[in-house]
Amino acid sequence: MSVPFTPGSASQPTTEVELTLSCRQLTGKDVLSKSDPMCVTYIRPFGENRWVEYHRTEVISNSHDPDFAAKIHLAYRFEEQQPLRFEIYDVDSSSPNLEEHDFLGAVSCNLGQIIGSGKVKLPLTQKGGQRGVNLGFLFVTAEELAALKDEVILKFSGHKLDKKDWFGKSDPFLEIYKSMESGEFSLVHKTEVVKYNLNPHWKPFNIPVRTLCNGDYDRSLKFMCWDWNNSGRHSLIGEFYTTLKTLAEGPSSSNRFSLIHPEKQVRKREKYSHSGEVVLEIFELKPIYSFMDYIKGGTQLHCSIAIDFTGSNGDPTKPESLHFIGPMPNCYEQAITAVGSIIQDYDSDKMFPVLGFGARLPPDGRVSHEFFVNMDPNSPYCTGVQGVLEAYRACIRQVQLHGPTNFAPVVNHVARFAASYRDGSSYFILLILTDGVITDMPQTVQAVVAASVLPMSIIIVGVGNADFTAMETLDADTVALSHGGVKAARDIVQFVPFNKFVTMGDPHTARLRLAREVLAEIPTQFIGYMKANNITPKPPLANITLLPPDPELLDSQT
């Protein structure tokens, strides 16, 4: 499922994972023998409320404890919930119709839960989620495809290249192409141009193995050496073919390549030997650590939520208020549910500290830009997304919305915790829900720049119709933030306006689309911190996590 590299285009970054399935203690349906189990996997397409069959394992004859050899390959996206449903059947005939086979049990979970735990143990239930009878367990293990995790460092030099310019030497550069299943070649890398040199030394470069050859070390690679021309009509010096398997032998006689110009070879025949040589000088294979590697190695994600309680949100007793508590979830509640439901899959204790800012607090009405929404400074944590929602609804009835909109205090609050965990064991995510323009912009920029060296990301969800230009400034996708002449070490802020998802597309999928957008940059920011600090992931944890059934995923529709 690797994505071809096509210059000038775009592709969605994904990780391909492999799921391994096994069952234990299945119940028997056959009187005179054990069951012949098969596992059927369903996925729920993004934004849809239906299950679609995705994969079937082989049938294991006569076993209540099957280990399935057939693997499930999935594109894993951190920013999506990716629900999965597994159904076990006792296969009684060769019919592909599942209704003709005995149902043994089913279970549903999210892909993120499997990856966050490494290996999960799932109790099987009846269709519809009825429990009470022990139907056995399904074990699921997730692994990232190892062949696609490496990158290679290469360095080449040219020797006695053909002179292509009348009034000077050649200006050579290399292009590398990989062969495709169609028989065509696709460009994967281009070196810099070395001016006026027939014996160039190109700079070392890094390229992922999946980009270079899709993880296939025997896939044909085509190297073309060109003489650069200002007109864009470059002149071919020569070409050669090799594989990553050969390059992996390192600098040697087998990696000294003669450049062949096909037309010259035909024209000059036996008088033509080559148009120069290209020599491999450096070959190094190194692992690329992924977001999943760190999570499986025990790195914990900690999500703090900061809620804007400023007066510009409107009187919470009136329906037009962004904080109105009514029969339908308001924008704040929708954002909390969307992002929190994904983050909690990776949080071992699912305890969220929830901060508020911009409100007057009981009993004396003092203004605070850093208070705990559950009003308990000794135990500020809320249990799961539901606990966050309950604390938020209770808080609305106890505080008076006021102002101004200051972000720096809550950013600095989370940064103080992140500063104590720089070893890669924890990563902190601050979700700020706000309706208005920042009133302490200089202090907020200073706080973000200071936090950019910490294991921390900031997600800002803008609700309402305010001018969010300042938020776009903090979301420094094009121009890096700086304060006092100091530039941010990395981009750690992602801003998304909630209305974008309310007004576009199916309102029932607004929550899913919001979560996908606001979480899209987290893995990249996470890896950026780990690489910048030379932190490698720890070995995968060997523990098995028992997951309770998820009531939201017990729908038996197929």
Secondary structure as GFF3:
##gff-version 3
##sequence-region A 1 558
A	DSSP	beta_strand	15	24	.	.	.	ID=ss1
A	DSSP	beta_strand	37	43	.	.	.	ID=ss2
A	DSSP	beta_strand	52	56	.	.	.	ID=ss3
A	DSSP	beta_strand	72	76	.	.	.	ID=ss4
A	DSSP	beta_strand	83	90	.	.	.	ID=ss5
A	DSSP	three_ten_helix	98	100	.	.	.	ID=ss6
A	DSSP	beta_strand	102	110	.	.	.	ID=ss7
A	DSSP	alpha_helix	111	117	.	.	.	ID=ss8
A	DSSP	beta_strand	119	123	.	.	.	ID=ss9
A	DSSP	beta_strand	137	144	.	.	.	ID=ss10
A	DSSP	three_ten_helix	146	148	.	.	.	ID=ss11
A	DSSP	beta_strand	150	159	.	.	.	ID=ss12
A	DSSP	beta_strand	172	179	.	.	.	ID=ss13
A	DSSP	beta_strand	185	190	.	.	.	ID=ss14
A	DSSP	beta_strand	205	208	.	.	.	ID=ss15
A	DSSP	alpha_helix	209	213	.	.	.	ID=ss16
A	DSSP	beta_strand	221	227	.	.	.	ID=ss17
A	DSSP	beta_strand	235	242	.	.	.	ID=ss18
A	DSSP	alpha_helix	244	247	.	.	.	ID=ss19
A	DSSP	three_ten_helix	253	255	.	.	.	ID=ss20
A	DSSP	beta_strand	256	258	.	.	.	ID=ss21
A	DSSP	alpha_helix	262	268	.	.	.	ID=ss22
A	DSSP	three_ten_helix	269	271	.	.	.	ID=ss23
A	DSSP	beta_strand	277	287	.	.	.	ID=ss24
A	DSSP	alpha_helix	291	296	.	.	.	ID=ss25
A	DSSP	beta_strand	300	308	.	.	.	ID=ss26
A	DSSP	three_ten_helix	311	313	.	.	.	ID=ss27
A	DSSP	alpha_helix	331	343	.	.	.	ID=ss28
A	DSSP	three_ten_helix	344	346	.	.	.	ID=ss29
A	DSSP	beta_strand	351	357	.	.	.	ID=ss30
A	DSSP	beta_strand	359	361	.	.	.	ID=ss31
A	DSSP	beta_strand	366	368	.	.	.	ID=ss32
A	DSSP	beta_strand	371	372	.	.	.	ID=ss33
A	DSSP	beta_strand	381	383	.	.	.	ID=ss34
A	DSSP	alpha_helix	384	396	.	.	.	ID=ss35
A	DSSP	beta_strand	400	401	.	.	.	ID=ss36
A	DSSP	alpha_helix	408	418	.	.	.	ID=ss37
A	DSSP	beta_strand	426	434	.	.	.	ID=ss38
A	DSSP	alpha_helix	441	451	.	.	.	ID=ss39
A	DSSP	beta_strand	456	462	.	.	.	ID=ss40
A	DSSP	alpha_helix	469	474	.	.	.	ID=ss41
A	DSSP	beta_strand	482	483	.	.	.	ID=ss42
A	DSSP	beta_strand	486	487	.	.	.	ID=ss43
A	DSSP	beta_strand	493	497	.	.	.	ID=ss44
A	DSSP	alpha_helix	499	502	.	.	.	ID=ss45
A	DSSP	three_ten_helix	507	509	.	.	.	ID=ss46
A	DSSP	alpha_helix	510	519	.	.	.	ID=ss47
A	DSSP	alpha_helix	522	532	.	.	.	ID=ss48
A	DSSP	beta_strand	545	546	.	.	.	ID=ss49
A	DSSP	three_ten_helix	551	553	.	.	.	ID=ss50
###
